[in-house]
């Protein structure tokens, strides 16, 4: 079956030319002359890849990408911006929003075809590679009852790349499913009234995001952002709910995960309320060590560490300097290396 391509471009000559090239290359092509029509066609036909102009009336390319990212069915479709502007700011904004690539007009036939083929091949390789991580979901169901349904969920999985500092979801967004971190690290934060951040969690490989929103059928209670380039799997709510209703084992395991998450947040609140600066920093170091699969070294900014430990960035700098002088850690830039884990564990108790 030929791959489906959606082209959204308000310039008739450019759009007609792209359609002709793609049809000659045996792609099934859908075309839209504005952003609103493009979003409708994407939702209706679920193309394998989308090409979209940035500067368009009514709804520009950024608006198209934003709306597609809000829909679980279209959020993982590879997205390539077409732009006549090569300014760094425009390109950076598009990539930060989640675009996979861009083509600067005018482009030739081979540039177009290579960009499409590269993105389609990369998506196929990602899905094949990360399917092994998703097999760990089988531990959530009994071998006799839920495995068949679970395999269906895995088969229809949604994987998506998030670049460093890219928002996965905002506090208040409607929970549209459960996220599984396949690779990378993700932080969740809440904003105080004065604008300060409190980091409520860091999630690494094989961790789940959005369990509370899924089980309570409410909006997300915090904002999730990629700490580094990460890959996540979105399991839509309408695929999970039958598993939860039909197989008690599945529901029990998710409730356990939620309970563990709540317990960790309660411990964090106790530390913020009663522990000294040094104890809080030691606790943060140990948590980061464990969340990075017991690696001695990890990267984290002063701002993120301050949000995690509940202290000012200046206090973070002073405490890290003290820890370094005491031989507990080494620090180069944003990379921290644990030198004496045993002492840090004693300090936090």
Secondary structure, 3 states (H helix, E strand, C coil): CCCEEEEECCCHHHHHHHHHHHHHCCCEEEEECCHHHHHHHHHHHCCCEEEEECCCCCCCHHHHHHHHHCCCCCCCCEEEEEECCCCHHHHHHHHHCCCCEEEECCCCHHHHHHHHHHHHHHHHHHHHHHHHHHHHHHHHCCCCCCHHHHHHHHHCCEEEEECCCCEEECCCCECCEEEEEEECCEEEEEECCCCCEEEEEEECCCCEECHHHHHHCCECCCEEEECCCEEEEEEEHHHHHHHHHHCHHHHHHHHHHHHHHHHHHHHHHHHHHHCCHHHHHHHHHHHHHHHCCCCCEEECCHHHHHHHHCCCHHHHHHHHHHHHHCCCEEEECCEEEECCHHHHHHHHC
